Amino acid sequence: MWMSRPLITTPVRMFCIAFTKRRPNQVKQTCYAQSSQIRQIRRKMREIMVNQASSCDLKDLVQKFIPEVIGKEIEKATTGIYPLQNVFIRKVKILKAPKFDLGKLMEVHGDYSQDIGVKVDRPADETMAEGDTEVVGA
């Protein structure tokens, strides 16, 4: 869990989860990291999350969550400390909502100045069937 500020000054809190991976040729079913290794892993996670969040705006940060870019980077960076698997950003909280800006909204959702949809012709018998329905007991 760490709070960082992206370039658009929207404070976010990111929650990351990671699981230890068994080493090759390991017989034991469980694999636990030592507490010093856990502290090093958390420090590295925090550094990567802060760097990723502060280097881009909120729109680009959301685009990084979809292909799990941050989780893969954490996994690569911590292999020297202890091998990890299934590293994910599991939750992101926006602590303070950004100010409403119509220009940014149109940039994100595109400019819909023309109607793109196609008109669907409805047969006459379906409209009559809908009007004939009667609710009993009402």
Residue pairs with C-beta under 8 A, 6 or more apart in sequence:
1 13
1 14
1 15
1 16
2 13
2 14
2 16
2 45
2 46
2 49
2 50
3 11
3 12
3 13
3 14
3 95
4 11
4 12
4 14
4 49
4 50
4 53
4 54
5 11
5 12
5 53
5 54
6 12
6 53
6 54
6 56
6 57
6 58
6 61
7 54
7 55
7 56
7 57
8 57
8 58
8 98
9 98
10 58
10 94
10 96
10 97
10 98
11 94
11 95
11 96
12 53
12 58
12 61
12 92
12 93
12 94
12 95
13 92
13 93
13 95
14 49
14 53
14 89
14 91
14 92
15 89
15 90
15 91
15 92
15 93
16 45
16 49
16 70
16 71
16 74
16 87
16 88
16 89
16 90
17 86
17 87
17 88
17 90
18 41
18 45
18 71
18 74
18 75
18 78
18 84
18 85
18 86
18 87
18 88
19 84
19 85
19 86
19 87
20 31
20 32
20 33
20 82
20 83
20 84
20 85
21 31
21 83
21 84
21 85
22 28
22 29
22 31
23 31
23 83
33 41
33 81
33 82
37 81
37 82
40 78
40 81
41 78
41 81
41 82
41 84
44 74
44 77
44 78
44 81
45 74
45 78
48 70
48 73
48 74
48 77
49 70
49 74
49 89
52 61
52 64
52 69
52 70
52 73
53 61
56 64
58 98
59 107
59 108
64 70
65 89
65 92
68 88
68 89
70 89
71 87
71 88
71 89
72 87
74 84
74 87
75 84
75 85
75 87
78 84
